[in-house]
Amino acid sequence: MLNRRILRIKAFKVLYSCAENRDLSLKEALSGLEASCEATRDLYLYMMALVPALTAEAARRIEAARGKFNPTEEDLHPNTRFAVNGISALLDQDPDFQKLLEKKKFSWTQNDAFLHTLYETLKTRSYYQDYMNDEACSLKKDAALWQQVFTEELEDDESLSTILEDLSIHWADDLPYVLGCCIRSLEEMGRTGRWNLPALYQTDSHEFVRSLLTATYGRYQEYYNLIAQSVSKWEQDRLYTTDIILIAMGLAEAETFPEIPVRVTINEYVEISKYYSTPKSRSFVNGLLDRLIKDRMEKGIIRKTV
């Protein structure tokens, strides 16, 4: 589930906390890393639980309309396609999924206003109307609808962001990545007819991120001094902690993982700098990290197998 880029970001955030709080031990840093990784899968479960929650909202609306004092013909004979969609039924009937929700105490019941607004918005979308008017029903089409919902309606929703921030400090930045994981799960459900909990780590990724964090933490002061010595006195006074951490991580990665090409390492930390540092950080991180790695390769400190 967690690829190496998001693991680098999580290690970066933990190391930033270490830089801000020098009393934070390596053991505490690793524990914080584990908690952050687990939280991403928790967010995945919570967002997948939105499927049956929104479906239940639609079903409640239908029953409420039927119970009107003077119901219309449409109220009495509604289009129930969304309210009985197969993807929601799969999740409702999956014992593993339901046990996880119960264990985590995850529920959307306290966010009925969000569900109400999302459903009202959804009904105005052309892709939803096309789905409702399509006479051909299939699990694959149900999955395709939910994929569009997760693609188009959730990432930039401010009320959803507020809900997630209130539930977990770890969830604020993970939503775009998690939505991608949900979309892949929905596509698989439409194809196979079953839900599977994604593995938290891809092959060797857990050891990778722990080793990366440990190496950077252990050599941080060395890397800090190296970075400071590589820039002018004027630039030293303007070094950003985020840039220092990214360059330190790049050096640690280059030294610790001989199988990862240098250009891959540099590109990864340049990309992270675009989102977590200053507008000028991209060129600074790229140039200085490239120079320091080349210098340490010439000295034999960094050795590559690729």
C-alpha positions as CSV (number, residue, x, y, z in Angstrom):
1,M,0.0,0.0,0.0
2,L,2.7,2.5,1.0
3,N,5.2,3.1,-1.8
4,R,8.6,4.5,-1.2
5,R,7.8,8.1,-2.0
6,I,5.1,8.4,0.7
7,L,7.5,6.5,3.1
8,R,10.2,9.1,2.4
9,I,7.7,11.8,3.2
10,K,6.7,10.2,6.4
11,A,10.4,9.8,7.4
12,F,10.9,13.5,6.5
13,K,8.1,14.6,8.8
14,V,9.4,12.5,11.7
15,L,12.9,13.9,11.2
16,Y,11.5,17.4,11.1
17,S,10.0,16.7,14.5
18,C,13.4,15.5,15.7
19,A,15.0,18.7,14.4
20,E,12.5,20.8,16.3
21,N,12.7,18.7,19.4
22,R,16.3,17.5,19.9
23,D,15.3,15.4,22.9
24,L,13.4,13.0,20.7
25,S,15.1,9.6,20.8
26,L,15.6,7.3,17.8
27,K,13.2,4.8,19.5
28,E,10.6,7.5,19.7
29,A,11.2,8.6,16.2
30,L,10.8,5.0,14.9
31,S,7.6,4.6,17.0
32,G,6.3,7.8,15.5
33,L,7.1,6.5,12.0
34,E,5.2,3.3,12.6
35,A,2.2,5.2,13.9
36,S,2.1,7.5,10.9
37,C,2.3,4.5,8.5
38,E,-0.5,2.7,10.3
39,A,-2.6,5.9,10.3
40,T,-2.5,5.9,6.5
41,R,-4.2,2.5,6.3
42,D,-6.7,3.6,9.0
43,L,-7.6,6.5,6.7
44,Y,-8.0,4.1,3.8
45,L,-10.5,2.1,5.9
46,Y,-12.4,5.2,7.0
47,M,-12.7,6.4,3.4
48,M,-13.8,3.0,2.2
49,A,-16.5,3.1,4.9
50,L,-17.9,6.2,3.1
51,V,-19.3,3.8,0.4
52,P,-21.9,2.1,2.7
53,A,-22.4,5.3,4.7
54,L,-23.4,7.3,1.6
55,T,-25.5,4.4,0.2
56,A,-27.4,4.3,3.5
57,E,-28.0,8.1,3.2
58,A,-29.6,7.5,-0.2
59,A,-31.7,4.6,1.2
60,R,-32.9,6.8,4.1
61,R,-34.0,9.5,1.7
62,I,-36.0,7.0,-0.3
63,E,-37.8,5.7,2.8
64,A,-38.4,9.3,4.0
65,A,-40.0,10.2,0.7
66,R,-42.2,7.2,0.7
67,G,-43.4,8.2,4.2
68,K,-44.6,11.6,3.1
69,F,-48.2,12.6,3.9
70,N,-48.8,13.1,0.2
71,P,-46.1,11.2,-1.7
72,T,-45.6,11.7,-5.5
73,E,-45.5,8.8,-8.0
74,E,-41.7,9.2,-8.0
75,D,-41.6,9.0,-4.2
76,L,-43.6,5.8,-4.3
77,H,-41.6,4.3,-7.2
78,P,-38.1,5.7,-6.9
79,N,-35.0,4.7,-8.8
80,T,-33.2,2.6,-6.2
81,R,-30.1,1.7,-8.3
82,F,-27.7,3.7,-6.2
83,A,-29.3,2.8,-2.9
84,V,-28.8,-0.9,-3.6
85,N,-25.4,-0.7,-5.4
86,G,-23.4,-3.9,-5.2
87,I,-20.1,-2.3,-4.0
88,S,-21.8,-1.1,-0.8
89,A,-23.4,-4.5,-0.3
90,L,-20.0,-6.2,-0.7
91,L,-18.5,-4.1,2.1
92,D,-21.5,-4.4,4.3
93,Q,-21.4,-8.2,4.0
94,D,-17.6,-8.5,4.3
95,P,-16.9,-9.8,7.9
96,D,-13.2,-8.7,7.8
97,F,-14.1,-5.2,6.7
98,Q,-16.8,-4.9,9.4
99,K,-14.6,-6.3,12.1
100,L,-11.9,-3.7,11.3
101,L,-14.4,-0.9,11.4
102,E,-15.6,-2.1,14.7
103,K,-12.1,-2.5,16.1
104,K,-11.1,1.0,15.0
105,K,-14.5,2.4,16.0
106,F,-14.8,4.1,12.6
107,S,-18.2,5.4,11.7
108,W,-19.7,8.3,9.6
109,T,-22.8,8.6,11.7
110,Q,-21.5,11.8,13.4
111,N,-21.0,13.4,10.0
112,D,-24.5,13.2,8.7
113,A,-24.4,16.9,7.5
114,F,-21.4,16.0,5.3
115,L,-23.2,12.9,3.9
116,H,-26.3,15.0,3.2
117,T,-24.3,17.6,1.3
118,L,-22.2,15.1,-0.6
119,Y,-25.3,13.2,-1.7
120,E,-27.0,16.4,-2.9
121,T,-23.9,17.3,-4.9
122,L,-23.7,13.8,-6.3
123,K,-27.2,14.0,-7.7
124,T,-26.4,17.0,-9.8
125,R,-23.4,15.3,-11.5
126,S,-23.9,14.1,-15.1
127,Y,-22.0,10.9,-14.5
128,Y,-24.3,10.0,-11.6
129,Q,-27.4,10.8,-13.7
130,D,-26.0,8.6,-16.6
131,Y,-25.5,5.8,-14.1
132,M,-29.0,6.1,-12.7
133,N,-30.5,6.1,-16.2
134,D,-28.5,3.2,-17.5
135,E,-30.7,0.2,-17.8
136,A,-27.8,-2.2,-17.8
137,C,-26.7,-3.0,-14.2
138,S,-23.4,-4.6,-13.2
139,L,-21.0,-4.7,-10.3
140,K,-18.4,-3.2,-12.6
141,K,-20.6,-0.2,-13.4
142,D,-21.3,0.2,-9.7
143,A,-17.5,0.2,-9.0
144,A,-17.0,2.7,-11.9
145,L,-19.4,5.1,-10.3
146,W,-17.7,5.0,-7.0
147,Q,-14.3,5.5,-8.7
148,Q,-15.6,8.7,-10.1
149,V,-17.0,9.8,-6.8
150,F,-13.6,9.2,-5.1
151,T,-11.8,10.9,-8.1
152,E,-13.9,14.0,-8.4
153,E,-15.7,14.8,-5.2
154,L,-13.4,14.3,-2.2
155,E,-9.9,15.6,-2.5
156,D,-10.7,19.3,-2.4
157,D,-13.7,19.2,-0.1
158,E,-12.9,21.5,2.8
159,S,-15.5,20.1,5.1
160,L,-14.0,16.6,4.6
161,S,-10.6,18.0,5.4
162,T,-11.9,19.4,8.7
163,I,-13.5,16.1,9.6
164,L,-10.2,14.2,9.0
165,E,-8.1,16.7,10.8
166,D,-10.3,16.4,13.9
167,L,-10.1,12.6,13.8
168,S,-6.3,12.2,13.4
169,I,-3.3,14.5,13.2
170,H,-1.7,12.0,10.8
171,W,-4.5,12.3,8.2
172,A,-4.1,15.9,7.0
173,D,-1.8,15.3,4.1
174,D,-2.5,11.6,3.3
175,L,-6.0,12.0,1.7
176,P,-4.8,12.3,-2.0
177,Y,-2.7,9.2,-1.7
178,V,-5.3,7.3,0.1
179,L,-8.0,8.2,-2.4
180,G,-5.8,6.6,-5.1
181,C,-5.6,3.4,-3.0
182,C,-9.4,3.4,-2.6
183,I,-9.9,3.8,-6.3
184,R,-7.6,0.8,-7.0
185,S,-9.6,-1.2,-4.4
186,L,-12.9,-0.2,-6.0
187,E,-11.7,-1.2,-9.5
188,E,-10.6,-4.6,-8.1
189,M,-13.9,-5.1,-6.4
190,G,-15.7,-4.4,-9.6
191,R,-13.5,-7.0,-11.3
192,T,-13.3,-9.7,-8.7
193,G,-16.4,-9.3,-6.5
194,R,-14.5,-9.1,-3.3
195,W,-12.6,-6.7,-1.1
196,N,-9.1,-7.3,0.2
197,L,-7.2,-5.3,2.8
198,P,-4.1,-4.0,1.1
199,A,-0.8,-4.9,2.7
200,L,0.6,-1.9,4.6
201,Y,4.1,-2.2,3.1
202,Q,5.3,-3.2,-0.4
203,T,8.2,-5.6,-0.6
204,D,11.2,-4.5,1.4
205,S,9.6,-1.1,2.0
206,H,9.3,-1.4,5.8
207,E,13.0,-2.2,6.2
208,F,13.8,0.6,3.7
209,V,12.1,3.4,5.6
210,R,13.3,2.3,9.0
211,S,16.9,2.1,7.7
212,L,16.5,5.5,6.0
213,L,15.2,7.1,9.2
214,T,17.9,5.4,11.4
215,A,20.7,6.4,9.1
216,T,19.6,10.1,8.8
217,Y,19.0,10.4,12.5
218,G,22.3,8.9,13.4
219,R,24.4,11.1,11.0
220,Y,22.2,14.3,11.1
221,Q,24.8,16.4,12.8
222,E,27.5,15.3,10.4
223,Y,25.3,16.1,7.4
224,Y,24.3,19.4,8.9
225,N,27.9,20.4,9.3
226,L,28.7,19.2,5.7
227,I,25.8,21.3,4.3
228,A,26.8,24.4,6.3
229,Q,30.4,24.1,5.1
230,S,29.2,23.8,1.5
231,V,27.5,27.2,1.4
232,S,28.6,30.7,2.0
233,K,28.2,32.4,5.4
234,W,25.3,34.5,4.0
235,E,23.5,31.3,2.8
236,Q,24.1,29.6,6.2
237,D,21.9,32.2,7.9
238,R,19.1,31.5,5.4
239,L,19.2,27.7,5.5
240,Y,15.7,26.2,6.0
241,T,15.4,23.2,8.3
242,T,13.2,21.5,5.7
243,D,16.0,21.8,3.1
244,I,18.7,20.6,5.5
245,I,16.6,17.5,6.3
246,L,15.9,16.7,2.7
247,I,19.6,16.9,1.7
248,A,20.6,14.9,4.8
249,M,18.0,12.2,3.9
250,G,19.4,12.2,0.3
251,L,22.9,11.7,1.6
252,A,21.8,9.0,4.0
253,E,19.9,7.2,1.2
254,A,22.8,7.4,-1.2
255,E,25.2,5.9,1.4
256,T,22.9,3.3,2.8
257,F,21.3,1.9,-0.4
258,P,23.9,1.1,-3.1
259,E,21.2,-0.4,-5.3
260,I,19.2,2.9,-5.7
261,P,20.6,5.0,-8.5
262,V,21.8,8.5,-7.5
263,R,19.4,10.3,-9.9
264,V,16.4,8.5,-8.4
265,T,17.4,9.6,-5.0
266,I,18.0,13.2,-6.0
267,N,14.7,13.4,-8.0
268,E,12.7,12.0,-5.0
269,Y,13.9,14.7,-2.6
270,V,13.5,17.5,-5.1
271,E,9.9,16.4,-5.6
272,I,9.3,16.4,-1.9
273,S,10.8,19.9,-1.6
274,K,8.1,21.2,-4.0
275,Y,5.4,20.5,-1.5
276,Y,7.1,20.8,1.9
277,S,9.7,23.6,1.5
278,T,10.1,27.0,-0.1
279,P,9.7,28.0,-3.8
280,K,13.5,28.2,-4.2
281,S,14.2,24.8,-2.5
282,R,13.8,22.7,-5.6
283,S,16.9,24.1,-7.3
284,F,18.8,24.4,-4.0
285,V,18.2,20.8,-3.0
286,N,18.9,19.5,-6.5
287,G,22.2,21.4,-6.9
288,L,23.7,20.9,-3.4
289,L,22.6,17.3,-3.1
290,D,24.0,16.5,-6.5
291,R,27.3,18.1,-5.6
292,L,27.7,16.5,-2.2
293,I,26.9,13.0,-3.5
294,K,29.4,13.3,-6.4
295,D,32.1,14.5,-3.9
296,R,31.4,11.6,-1.6
297,M,31.4,9.1,-4.4
298,E,34.9,10.4,-5.5
299,K,36.1,9.9,-1.9
300,G,34.7,6.4,-1.8
301,I,32.2,7.2,0.9
302,I,29.3,6.4,-1.4
303,R,29.5,3.3,-3.5
304,K,26.9,2.3,-6.1
305,T,26.1,-1.0,-7.6
306,V,24.0,0.6,-10.4
